Amino acid sequence: MIGDIDLTDIIIMALLIAALIYCFVLSRRMERLRAALEEVGPALEVFSEAVDLSQETVAEMRQASEELSARTGTASRGQETKAAAREGAAPDQKDTLVSGFYDMVNRGMA
């Protein structure tokens, strides 16, 4: 039976060798990818910290702006129209939005 090698055995052996070569190549690629990720890791951490800091800063600035508006008593129509625009104001509210914009610009110029 050892001397009895037929075509299917040869095909199976060839596929096995091809699979081993593919696994070896894949292993090398994975090693290079891991090395690249180790190099990029610290930069990603710094970037993540910067994003977190910027989000905190924006939140603090919004809170300070709201506190300043509350102290000065300027619950302005411009802010209301901006909120309406963010929520998807209807086309019939276009005049209100435009007049709120002009009011806001005029207050900023004064």
N, CA, C and O of each residue as an XYZ file, in Angstrom:
440
protein
N       0.813     -1.194      0.000
C       0.000      0.000      0.000
C       0.858      1.260      0.000
O       0.406      2.310     -0.459
N       2.089      1.176      0.507
C       2.960      2.339      0.516
C       3.333      2.731     -0.908
O       3.403      3.922     -1.213
N       3.563      1.806     -1.748
C       3.917      2.095     -3.124
C       2.714      2.484     -3.960
O       2.863      2.882     -5.116
N       1.535      2.373     -3.394
C       0.295      2.669     -4.107
C      -0.123      4.126     -3.849
O      -1.005      4.366     -3.025
N       0.478      5.082     -4.521
C       0.127      6.499     -4.375
C      -0.669      6.886     -5.609
O      -0.182      6.791     -6.736
N      -1.882      7.319     -5.383
C      -2.695      7.711     -6.522
C      -2.800      9.245     -6.604
O      -2.199      9.952     -5.796
N      -3.536      9.733     -7.546
C      -3.635     11.159     -7.848
C      -4.228     11.956     -6.683
O      -3.772     13.068     -6.416
N      -5.219     11.425     -5.993
C      -5.834     12.142     -4.879
C      -4.834     12.366     -3.749
O      -4.854     13.418     -3.111
N      -3.964     11.399     -3.493
C      -2.948     11.577     -2.456
C      -1.981     12.700     -2.831
O      -1.581     13.486     -1.973
N      -1.611     12.775     -4.087
C      -0.699     13.827     -4.555
C      -1.368     15.193     -4.437
O      -0.727     16.164     -4.035
N      -2.631     15.271     -4.778
C      -3.370     16.536     -4.675
C      -3.486     16.959     -3.215
O      -3.300     18.135     -2.900
N      -3.789     16.022     -2.322
C      -3.898     16.331     -0.898
C      -2.553     16.822     -0.355
O      -2.513     17.785      0.411
N      -1.458     16.174     -0.739
C      -0.125     16.594     -0.290
C       0.198     18.000     -0.815
O       0.746     18.822     -0.081
N      -0.133     18.275     -2.069
C       0.138     19.595     -2.642
C      -0.669     20.669     -1.917
O      -0.153     21.750     -1.633
N      -1.924     20.376     -1.621
C      -2.757     21.336     -0.889
C      -2.245     21.545      0.529
O      -2.295     22.662      1.043
N      -1.758     20.498      1.160
C      -1.196     20.605      2.498
C       0.051     21.497      2.487
O       0.216     22.348      3.361
N       0.910     21.303      1.512
C       2.115     22.133      1.397
C       1.730     23.589      1.126
O       2.320     24.503      1.702
N       0.754     23.807      0.261
C       0.291     25.167     -0.030
C      -0.286     25.825      1.220
O      -0.057     27.011      1.459
N      -1.034     25.060      2.018
C      -1.602     25.595      3.251
C      -0.499     25.951      4.243
O      -0.580     26.981      4.911
N       0.527     25.115      4.346
C       1.644     25.409      5.245
C       2.383     26.676      4.820
O       2.740     27.498      5.665
N       2.610     26.837      3.531
C       3.282     28.041      3.034
C       2.427     29.273      3.303
O       2.944     30.311      3.717
N       1.122     29.164      3.070
C       0.218     30.283      3.326
C       0.232     30.660      4.801
O       0.266     31.845      5.133
N       0.205     29.672      5.688
C       0.234     29.942      7.125
C       1.538     30.628      7.526
O       1.532     31.526      8.368
N       2.636     30.218      6.941
C       3.920     30.831      7.236
C       3.927     32.306      6.794
O       4.365     33.177      7.545
N       3.448     32.575      5.591
C       3.393     33.947      5.089
C       2.459     34.787      5.956
O       2.773     35.931      6.287
N       1.333     34.228      6.316
C       0.377     34.934      7.157
C       0.965     35.239      8.527
O       0.736     36.318      9.073
N       1.710     34.310      9.079
C       2.365     34.519     10.366
C       3.349     35.682     10.298
O       3.411     36.500     11.216
N       4.112     35.758      9.222
C       5.071     36.856      9.059
C       4.351     38.193      8.965
O       4.786     39.182      9.554
N       3.257     38.220      8.229
C       2.482     39.464      8.093
C       1.906     39.898      9.440
O       1.892     41.085      9.763
N       1.438     38.937     10.212
C       0.879     39.249     11.529
C       1.960     39.810     12.452
O       1.688     40.724     13.231
N       3.169     39.284     12.376
C       4.267     39.807     13.185
C       4.568     41.258     12.813
O       4.781     42.093     13.692
N       4.587     41.557     11.528
C       4.838     42.938     11.097
C       3.712     43.860     11.545
O       3.963     44.996     11.947
N       2.481     43.381     11.477
C       1.340     44.182     11.910
C       1.411     44.463     13.404
O       1.171     45.590     13.837
N       1.742     43.440     14.196
C       1.882     43.633     15.633
C       2.967     44.654     15.953
O       2.787     45.504     16.825
N       4.084     44.572     15.253
C       5.178     45.522     15.473
C       4.732     46.948     15.122
O       5.059     47.896     15.836
N       3.998     47.093     14.038
C       3.512     48.415     13.642
C       2.523     48.964     14.672
O       2.548     50.155     14.981
N       1.662     48.110     15.198
C       0.705     48.552     16.208
C       1.404     48.959     17.498
O       0.965     49.893     18.169
N       2.474     48.277     17.850
C       3.225     48.652     19.044
C       3.880     50.014     18.864
O       4.002     50.771     19.827
N       4.303     50.336     17.646
C       4.898     51.642     17.381
C       3.847     52.744     17.394
O       4.118     53.850     17.862
N       2.660     52.458     16.890
C       1.608     53.465     16.780
C       0.835     53.617     18.091
O       0.192     54.644     18.311
N       0.890     52.624     18.946
C       0.125     52.632     20.191
C       0.290     53.884     21.022
O      -0.716     54.487     21.397
N       1.512     54.312     21.334
C       1.667     55.527     22.135
C       1.075     56.767     21.464
O       0.507     57.623     22.142
N       1.202     56.869     20.155
C       0.624     58.020     19.454
C      -0.898     57.999     19.555
O      -1.525     59.047     19.711
N      -1.489     56.823     19.468
C      -2.948     56.721     19.602
C      -3.402     57.101     21.003
O      -4.453     57.721     21.168
N      -2.626     56.737     22.005
C      -2.971     57.104     23.378
C      -2.940     58.618     23.562
O      -3.841     59.193     24.173
N      -1.898     59.264     23.032
C      -1.798     60.720     23.125
C      -2.958     61.371     22.394
O      -3.545     62.329     22.896
N      -3.296     60.864     21.216
C      -4.416     61.410     20.451
C      -5.721     61.243     21.222
O      -6.538     62.163     21.265
N      -5.920     60.089     21.824
C      -7.132     59.836     22.593
C      -7.234     60.793     23.780
O      -8.310     61.319     24.068
N      -6.120     61.015     24.464
C      -6.119     61.956     25.585
C      -6.436     63.368     25.112
O      -7.154     64.102     25.791
N      -5.909     63.756     23.954
C      -6.188     65.091     23.415
C      -7.658     65.252     23.065
O      -8.245     66.309     23.296
N      -8.250     64.207     22.510
C      -9.677     64.262     22.184
C     -10.510     64.381     23.456
O     -11.456     65.168     23.509
N     -10.162     63.604     24.480
C     -10.882     63.688     25.748
C     -10.773     65.083     26.352
O     -11.759     65.639     26.837
N      -9.564     65.645     26.317
C      -9.350     66.980     26.863
C     -10.153     68.018     26.095
O     -10.734     68.922     26.696
N     -10.192     67.898     24.782
C     -10.951     68.869     23.991
C     -12.444     68.752     24.264
O     -13.149     69.761     24.302
N     -12.930     67.530     24.453
C     -14.349     67.364     24.774
C     -14.674     67.982     26.131
O     -15.716     68.617     26.292
N     -13.795     67.800     27.097
C     -14.000     68.405     28.416
C     -13.982     69.925     28.317
O     -14.797     70.603     28.943
N     -13.051     70.460     27.527
C     -12.939     71.904     27.366
C     -14.186     72.479     26.708
O     -14.679     73.528     27.124
N     -14.694     71.812     25.700
C     -15.911     72.282     25.037
C     -17.084     72.265     26.012
O     -17.886     73.198     26.035
N     -17.184     71.220     26.808
C     -18.270     71.142     27.790
C     -18.142     72.267     28.818
O     -19.140     72.882     29.193
N     -16.919     72.533     29.272
C     -16.714     73.622     30.232
C     -17.056     74.970     29.619
O     -17.652     75.823     30.276
N     -16.679     75.161     28.355
C     -16.986     76.428     27.684
C     -18.486     76.605     27.505
O     -19.006     77.708     27.671
N     -19.177     75.534     27.169
C     -20.642     75.625     27.044
C     -21.278     75.978     28.382
O     -22.179     76.814     28.457
N     -20.795     75.326     29.434
C     -21.345     75.604     30.765
C     -21.061     77.048     31.163
O     -21.939     77.723     31.701
N     -19.854     77.526     30.908
C     -19.524     78.912     31.234
C     -20.380     79.882     30.433
O     -20.806     80.912     30.954
N     -20.632     79.561     29.183
C     -21.472     80.407     28.349
C     -22.904     80.449     28.879
O     -23.529     81.508     28.918
N     -23.411     79.295     29.282
C     -24.769     79.250     29.832
C     -24.853     80.019     31.139
O     -25.832     80.722     31.389
N     -23.817     79.885     31.984
C     -23.815     80.624     33.257
C     -23.749     82.126     33.000
O     -24.432     82.900     33.672
N     -22.943     82.539     32.047
C     -22.832     83.961     31.717
C     -24.149     84.482     31.170
O     -24.571     85.588     31.507
N     -24.796     83.698     30.335
C     -26.092     84.117     29.801
C     -27.126     84.217     30.913
O     -27.950     85.131     30.920
N     -27.083     83.281     31.847
C     -28.042     83.317     32.957
C     -27.785     84.526     33.854
O     -28.729     85.155     34.334
N     -26.511     84.853     34.082
C     -26.177     85.999     34.929
C     -26.592     87.313     34.278
O     -27.103     88.206     34.954
N     -26.383     87.434     33.008
C     -26.703     88.688     32.333
C     -28.163     88.750     31.915
O     -28.644     89.798     31.484
N     -28.867     87.638     32.037
C     -30.291     87.625     31.718
C     -30.573     87.743     30.239
O     -31.585     88.317     29.836
N     -29.700     87.212     29.447
C     -29.900     87.321     28.001
C     -30.317     85.985     27.428
O     -29.571     85.354     26.679
N     -31.498     85.567     27.782
C     -32.065     84.387     27.114
C     -32.588     84.913     25.794
O     -33.782     85.169     25.636
N     -31.700     85.065     24.872
C     -32.002     85.814     23.650
C     -32.823     85.011     22.663
O     -32.863     83.781     22.682
N     -33.464     85.758     21.817
C     -34.236     85.152     20.750
C     -33.329     84.463     19.750
O     -33.739     83.499     19.104
N     -32.093     84.948     19.612
C     -31.134     84.332     18.701
C     -30.785     82.918     19.133
O     -30.648     82.025     18.297
N     -30.641     82.713     20.430
C     -30.344     81.371     20.919
C     -31.527     80.447     20.693
O     -31.351     79.275     20.360
N     -32.717     80.968     20.871
C     -33.904     80.160     20.638
C     -34.016     79.774     19.165
O     -34.392     78.648     18.838
N     -33.688     80.709     18.285
C     -33.782     80.396     16.870
C     -32.698     79.416     16.446
O     -32.918     78.593     15.559
N     -31.516     79.501     17.082
C     -30.470     78.515     16.779
C     -30.924     77.128     17.201
O     -30.694     76.151     16.488
N     -31.569     77.039     18.361
C     -32.067     75.744     18.823
C     -33.141     75.221     17.873
O     -33.193     74.025     17.584
N     -33.984     76.109     17.397
C     -35.030     75.692     16.452
C     -34.410     75.224     15.144
O     -34.885     74.264     14.537
N     -33.358     75.894     14.711
C     -32.696     75.493     13.473
C     -32.051     74.127     13.629
O     -32.071     73.322     12.697
N     -31.475     73.854     14.805
C     -30.863     72.550     15.040
C     -31.909     71.445     15.039
O     -31.622     70.322     14.623
N     -33.106     71.747     15.495
C     -34.152     70.734     15.581
C     -34.876     70.570     14.242
O     -35.778     69.740     14.132
N     -34.505     71.326     13.253
C     -35.133     71.206     11.937
C     -36.361     72.081     11.831
O     -37.482     71.579     11.748
N     -36.161     73.357     11.833
C     -37.261     74.301     11.792
C     -38.034     74.166     10.475
O     -37.465     73.860      9.427
N     -39.308     74.398     10.558
C     -40.171     74.304      9.392
C     -39.928     75.500      8.482
O     -39.469     76.543      8.947
N     -40.232     75.363      7.171
C     -40.015     76.468      6.233
C     -40.774     77.741      6.587
O     -40.303     78.831      6.262
N     -41.946     77.646      7.249
C     -42.700     78.840      7.611
C     -42.042     79.608      8.747
O     -42.456     80.728      9.047
N     -41.043     79.044      9.377
C     -40.313     79.721     10.441
C     -39.065     80.414      9.900
O     -38.232     80.886     10.673
N     -38.936     80.476      8.602
C     -37.745     81.074      7.990
C     -37.605     82.537      8.394
O     -36.502     82.990      8.697
N     -38.705     83.277      8.402
C     -38.650     84.692      8.774
C     -38.172     84.858     10.214
O     -37.389     85.757     10.519
N     -38.651     83.983     11.089
C     -38.238     84.048     12.491
C     -36.750     83.783     12.624
O     -36.059     84.452     13.392
N     -36.259     82.810     11.878
C     -34.837     82.497     11.930
C     -33.994     83.641     11.391
O     -32.960     83.983     11.965
N     -34.435     84.231     10.288
C     -33.679     85.330      9.692
C     -33.678     86.535     10.619
O     -32.635     87.158     10.815
N     -34.822     86.873     11.192
C     -34.860     88.022     12.101
C     -34.039     87.743     13.359
O     -33.405     88.651     13.896
N     -34.046     86.515     13.826
C     -33.195     86.173     14.969
C     -31.727     86.319     14.632
O     -30.932     86.753     15.466
N     -31.363     85.954     13.403
C     -29.981     86.109     12.962
C     -29.592     87.585     12.936
O     -28.520     87.959     13.412
N     -30.470     88.422     12.375
C     -30.172     89.860     12.325
C     -30.077     90.446     13.727
O     -29.205     91.274     13.992
N     -30.964     90.026     14.630
C     -30.898     90.513     16.013
C     -29.569     90.125     16.649
O     -28.945     90.930     17.340
N     -29.145     88.899     16.413
C     -27.909     88.430     17.001
C     -26.715     89.221     16.437
O     -25.813     89.597     17.186
N     -26.710     89.470     15.127
C     -25.630     90.235     14.518
C     -25.627     91.670     15.035
O     -24.569     92.224     15.334
N     -26.808     92.268     15.141
C     -26.884     93.653     15.625
C     -26.419     93.785     17.063
O     -25.776     94.775     17.411
N     -26.727     92.816     17.901
C     -26.258     92.826     19.290
C     -24.744     92.661     19.347
O     -24.080     93.247     20.202
N     -24.208     91.865     18.437
C     -22.763     91.667     18.401
C     -22.031     92.892     17.924
O     -20.889     93.117     18.324
N     -22.656     93.699     17.077
C     -22.024     94.914     16.544
C     -22.129     96.069     17.512
O     -21.288     96.967     17.488
N     -23.141     96.071     18.365
C     -23.388     97.203     19.255
C     -22.377     97.308     20.369
O     -22.462     98.215     21.196
